[in-house]
Amino acid sequence: MHSTLRFDVVVVGAGFAGLMCADRLSRLGYRVAIVEKAEATLAGTSSRNEGWLHAGTYHALSIPQRREAMAVAKRCRLGWEEIQRRFPECVEVEKGKAVAIVPESSLAESLSRWEEAQVGHTPLTPTQYEQLDGYVSIGRDEAAFSVDDTGINTRMLAASLLSELRTRGVRVFLGAEILGRADGLLRLHAHGETHALEHRFVVCAAGYSTERACAQLGLPPTPVRLWRSHLVTLPRVAPLSVFGVAAQQAAMINHGAWSIIGFNEDATVVDAPTFEVDPAVADRLEEAVRRRFPAADMKATRRTACVKVDYAPDANSARSLNVRMLPVTGDAVVVLPGKMTEAPFSANVVASHVFDMLGQGSVTGRPMDSYELVGQAAVR
């Protein structure tokens, strides 16, 4: 075994949620290590989605409970703003190059929600309608808006973020198998070598491998569910990215010469993180593509599947793919990532919790930091 390596925080999982947590914690001055079982970052859901940098447009409307919808939309907006500001080279579609299609029957409620969530939206101009003519089918009972949602090159984003992390001394262990954790030491094996990581805190951001990672780390089981959805990739089907906000509608984002298309409300519970395509669901997705994009070359379709995770305290829990930060022990939290664009928000929550637990010796504490809450009374 190599000599013990000393860190303040170990982040398990190098998807976008894990990388962003490491970003926040290293910026606070903590010594951070990232442990990833795959041989590369973004090996799970982070690299198998449509690649939207959400501006809150869709989620403000798709979640029935208005309060929850506003919270998700605003979290997406926060991530949308930060990623564009910090990593502009990774943004693929210019502002105003995406179109949202809304049923006229829900237009008044949709506009009200967009206004409350401060989601940018402008009715399509005649020129924009002309651009879409022949490529996109927009019904007479639908309204179309230019919106702020954009495409993101997730590989470039991860590369840029990793470069920043390494300049702060963050150590990244890829292809790592966790052997166990006890007494503040995490043992792992990577590339023929065994390491012991001394640490004060663990952040488990393992996505669909959360249950496995918790067991390896000796953490209490976290009740999660796995949801599989589907995507199709085609040669570029329209000059602008287009998504319908209603259920069973296609949502298409352009990435260079390719279009990736998902299916609203496509989520099936699975027992294991399998990427096997369900032909019946993929067939329904392709039918939705034909309805919305009549010029699409369906013979060139490539089908893939994606697996996401949510918190499920019991079997009857309602589906919710929202961000969650679960303090499972005094020195560990589990993070469920939500949407990629929400990762900056979830990382802020994690960083605040870790800072409360570990402090920072080089910064003088406030008077309240020496108090302890007992019931509703603060005591010293």
N, C-alpha and C positions, 0 to 999 in steps of 0.2 A: 504494500500500500504506500502511496506517496505521502509526503508530509501533509498535515492537515492544512487546508486552505480556509481562511477566515473571511466571513461575510456577515453583513447585518441581516440581509433578506435574501432568501432563495425563492425565485419565481419558477414554478413548474408549469411548462407550456409556453411554446414560442409562436402561438398564433398572434393575431393582432392585439387581442386583449392582454396577453402576457407581455408582449413587447411594450405596449403603452404603459402598463403598470411599472415595468422596469424603468421606463423613461421618467415617470414621475418620481419614483423613489430615488433614482440616481441623481436627479436634479436637486433633491433635498440633501444630498451629500452622503447617502447611505451606500455602503459597499454591497453591490448586487450581483448575484449569479442567476443565470437562466439555465434551466435543465429541460431538455426536449428529447423525447424518445425517438423522433424521426431524424433522418440525416440532414434535414433542411428545415428552415422556418416556414411558417404558413402551410404546413403539411396537411392540415385538416380542412375544416369548413372555410377558413379564411381565404383559401385559394380555389374554392369550388362554388362560389356564389356568382351572381350576375356582374358584380363589380360596380354597384351603384355607390356614389357618395351622396347619400340621402340628404335632402334639405328639409325633411319633415312633411313634404307634400302628400305622400301616400299614407303615412301612418296617422296623420291628423284626421283622415277620413275612414281608414279601415278598421279602427278600433271602436266598437260600439259605445263604450263608456267615454263620454267627452273628456272628463277630467284626466283619465289615464291617457287618452289620445293626445291631449295637449302636452302632458309631461314627456311622452315619447318623442313627439314632434320637436319640442324644445331641446331635448337632449341631442337629437339628430342635428338640429341647427347648430348647436355648440360645436359638435364634431366637424360638421361641414365647414364652419368658419375656421377652425384651428388647422385642419388638414390643408385647406387651400392656402392659408397664410404661411404655414411652416414648410409645406412640401408642394409648391406650385408646379414643379417639374413632373409630378406624378398625376396631375389632373389631365384627363384626356379629352373632355368635351367642354367647349367654351360655354360660359353662362348664356342661357337663352337658347341652347341647342337641344333641349328636351321638351317634350310635349306631354301634358297630362290630359286624358279624356275622361270627362265626368258625365254621368247620366243627367239629363235635364230634370228628372224627377227628384234628384237630391241636390240640385245646384244651389239652392238658397242655403241649405245647411252646410254644404261644402265651402261656400264662400265665407260663411260666418266662422267656421272653424279655421280656415286659412288665415283670416284676419286676426283671430285671437292668438294663433300660434306664430304670427308674423312670417308666414310662408309667402314668398314672392310669387306672384302669378299675374299674367297679362294675357287677355284674349288674343288668339292668333290673328295676325294681320292677313289680308288677302294674299300677300306675297308668300307667306308661310304656308297657307292652304295650297297655293299653287305648287310649292316645293313637294308637298306630300301627295298631290294628286296622282293617282295610279299606283302609289306605293302603300298608302294607308287608307283603310275604310273607316270613315267617321259618319255615323248615322245622323239622321235628322233629329233624333231624340237625344243627341249628345252635344256637349260643349267642349271645346278644346282650348287649352291655355299653354302659353310658354312659361316654363317653370325653371327653378334654379338647380334642380337635381343634375348631377354630372356623372361622368364615368371616371373611374380611378384605376390606374395601373397598380394593382396590389403588390406585384413583385418589386416594382421600383420603390413603392412606399416602404416595404419591409427593408429593402437595401439601404434606403436613406436613413431610416430609423435605427437600423443596426449600426450604421457608420457613426451616428451620433452617440449611441450607447457605448461603443468601444472607445471613443475619445474620452468618456468619463470613467473608463476602467471596468465596465461591466464585462463579466466573464460569461461566455456562452458555451455550454456543453451540449453538443448535438450527438445523436445516436446513443443517448444515455439511458441505461437501465437502472432504475432506483432499486438498491438492494435492501434498504431499510433506513429507519430514522429513530434515534433514541438519544436522550441526554444532550440535546442540542447539536447532534452530529447527523448529517445525512450522508449515507454511503451510496456511491454510484459507480457503475462500470461503463466506460466509454472508450471505444477504439483500442481495446486491449489493455487499458489502464484502469485501476481502481482509485477513486478519490474519496476523501472524507471532507465534507463541507461543514465547518463549524458555522452556526448561524443563530440569530435571535428570533427570526420570524420566517414563516412560510406563506407564500401566496400561491394557491392552487388555481391555475387558470387553464385547465387541461381540456376544456370543451367537452366533446362527446366521450373522452376518456376519463371524465371526472371520477366515476366510481372506482375505476382501476387505480388511478393516482392516489385517491384518498386511502385505499387499502395499503398501497405501498408505503405511504407516508405515516401510517398508523393513526390516521385521523378518523373521527366518527363518520359513518356512512352518510353521504348526502343523497337524499332521495331525488333522483332526476329521471326524466323521460327523454327518449330519443325520437326525433321526428325526421322523416325522410321527405324530401321534395325533389322536383325534377327540373332539369334545364335542357334546352336544345340550343345548339350552336349552328349558325347558318352563315353563308356569305352575306355580306351587308344587305339588309332587306329594305332600308329606307334611308334617306339623307339625314334625318333627324332621329334621335332616340325617342321612343313613344311608349307610354304605358297607360292602360286603362286602370281606373281606381276601383271599379266594381269587382265583385267576386266572379271567379271563373273567367277573368280577362287576362290577356297576355301582357307581359311587361318586358319591353325590349330595350337593351342598352347597346350602343355601338362601341366597339373597341377596334379602331383601325378598319381593316377589311372585313371584320367579323361582327355579327350581331349575336348576343346571348339573350335568350328569352326564357322567362320563368312564367309561372302560373299562379295568380292570386288564390290564396286559400288552399294551396296544395300542400298538405301536411298529413302524413300517415305515421302512426306510432309503430316503431320497430323495436325488437328486443336487443339488437346489436348494431353497432355502427357499420352497416352494410351500404355499399354504394351500388348495389345491384339495381338496375332499372326495372320498374314495374311497367310492363308493356301497355297495360290498360290505361294507366295514368299518363304515360308518355303519348299515347294515341290521343287522349283528350286535350293535352297540351298542344299537340300539332294541329288539331282541329281548330283550337282557339287562334293559333298562328295564321291559319288559312283565312279565317274570318276577318282578322284585323289587317293582315298583310297579304293581299291577293297576289302580289308580284313575287313573293318569296319562292326561292328554288328549293322545294321540299325534298327533292331527290338528294340534295347535299346535306341533309340533316344529320347532325351528330347528337346522340342522346347521352346525358350524364345524370347522376343523382348526387344529392347533397344531404348531409345529416346535421341537424341542429339539436340543441339540448334546452330543456326548461326544467324549472324546479317543480317537483310534484310531491308535496307532503303526504298525499294519499291518492288512491287510484282514481278518485272522482274529481280531482283538482281540474279546474278549467285550464285550457291551454293558454300559456303565457310565455312568450319568448323574450320577455323584458329582462333588463339588467338586474342582477341580484348580487349582493355582497353578503356572504354568510359567515359570521365569526364562529367557527366550529370549535375552537379551543382558544385559550388565552394568547397563544403565539401562532395562530394560523387562521386564515380565511379562505373560503372557496368563492371564486368569482364565476358567475355565469354571464357570458359576454353580451347577450342581446344582439342588436344589429352592429355590424362593423363600425358604422358611423357613430355609435354610442360609446365606443371604447374610450375616447378621451374623458367622457363623463364618469364612466365606471372606474377608470384609473384615478380620477380625482378623489372619489369616495374611498378607494383602497388606500391611497396615500394619506388621506386625513386620518383614517383609522390607525394605520401603522405609526404615524407620527404621534398620535395620542398614546399609543402603547410604548413606543421606544423613546420618544422625545428626541432631542438633539443637543448633546452636551455643550456644544459651542455657542448656543443661543440661550440667553437668560430667560428663565421662565416668568410668566405673568403671575400675579398673586393667585388668581383662580386656579392655576395649574397645580398648586399645592393643596387644593381642596379635594374633598371626596364627598360624593353625593350619598346621603343616607336617607332613603325615602325621598322627601322633597326638600330636606334641609342640607345645606352645604356645611361641612365641618372640616376642621384642620386636623 
